[in-house]
Amino acid sequence: VKAFKSTAIARLLADAGHVNFCGATIRELEGLAAAGLGTDLLLANEVLDATRLGALVEDGNRVTVAVDSAETIDAAAAGGVHEVLIDVEVGMPRCGCLPKDAGRIADLARAAGLEVRGVMGYEGHLMMADAEKKPGAVEASMAKLLAAHELVGGDVVSGGGTGTYDVNTWVTEVQAGSYCLLDTDYAKLDSPFEIAISVLGTVISTHPKGWAVSDTGLKSFGMDHGAPTWTGGDLLFCADEHATLLDPEGTLSVGDRVRLLPGHLDPTVARHKVMWVVDGDTIVDRWPIDLRHW
Ligand SMILES: Cc1ncc(COP(=O)(O)O)c(C=O)c1O
C-alpha cells in the first residue's frame, strides 16, 4: 500500500481476494487496520518504537514487522508485536542484515520470544534493470535471500516489486504496489500495467514568448525519478508551485486544465489528500489518500 496510500484501493484488492498487505509506515498499517483490513499486515521496514503496532495486535490484527538488528528486535518485543521477518540486504544499500548474519538475528528474535515467519529482501536496485540482464541479476540477488532463508527458517520469503514481479520466481510473496496506478518511470518497462494516475493543473499565466504556467510544481509531484510529463507537449521545468509548459503556438489560455503524469507514484500520492476517479471527464468516485503521513 505504500505506493497508492488509499484504503479504497486496498479494499478493491481485498474484494478481489488479496487480503494480506505490505506497507512502509506505521501509519499505513494503522489505516488498514482501521478499515478492517488487518488480516495479515507486514511492515516491510524497521522501527524503533513498535508500541503503535503492538496496539494493533492487541486489537486483533495480525502484524509482522521487519527486523535486522538487536535494537529492532527489542523494539518489536517491547512494543507487543509477536511476529517478525528477518530483513536481508540483497544488493541495495538500505535496510537489511548480511545474509550470513540472518541466522544469528533470527536466534536473537526467537530468544526474545518472537515468532520468526521467514525472511524479506527487497531488490529495489533491479526494478529498472535492463530487460536482458534483469532475470540473472534478480536470481543472484534472490540467491542471497534464499541462503539467508536456509539459516532462518519459516514459511515466508518476501520481496520483489512492480519492476520484478514477473521474473522473481523465488519469493513466496511479491511486495508490489505501484502496478495499481503506475508512473512514467515504470511505464518505460514492457509490462501489462498502464498509467492510471495524473495530476490536473490549471493554467494561471501565459507568456507571449511561448510558454504557459500551471499551478502544479514540486509540491504536487515526487521528482526523484524525474519531472512529470505533460500530456499536451513539453515541460520546461517545475518550480515550487509552478510548471512551465512550452506553448510556442500560444494554444493555452489562462484557466485551461492541463494533465501531468508523475515520474514517481509514491511521493506524488503522498502530496495529495484525495484521488478523483474519472471516466473521461466524468467523476465516478472519490478515494481519500488516507494512508499518507507518518
Ligand atoms: C520494501 C519494499 N518492497 C517492495 C517495494 C516495491 O514497491 P513497488 O511495486 O511500488 O515498486 C518497495 C518500493 O519502494 C519497497 O520499499
The ligand as an ORCA input file, in Angstrom:
! r2SCAN-3c Opt
* xyz 0 1
  C      10.471     -2.793      0.888
  C       9.847     -2.584     -0.451
  N       9.255     -3.632     -1.054
  C       8.703     -3.520     -2.254
  C       8.696     -2.309     -2.935
  C       8.111     -2.307     -4.326
  O       7.043     -1.480     -4.493
  P       6.562     -1.085     -5.946
  O       5.888     -2.251     -6.534
  O       5.630      0.031     -5.672
  O       7.754     -0.655     -6.703
  C       9.286     -1.189     -2.354
  C       9.290      0.088     -3.063
  O       9.957      1.029     -2.749
  C       9.886     -1.331     -1.078
  O      10.482     -0.303     -0.479
*
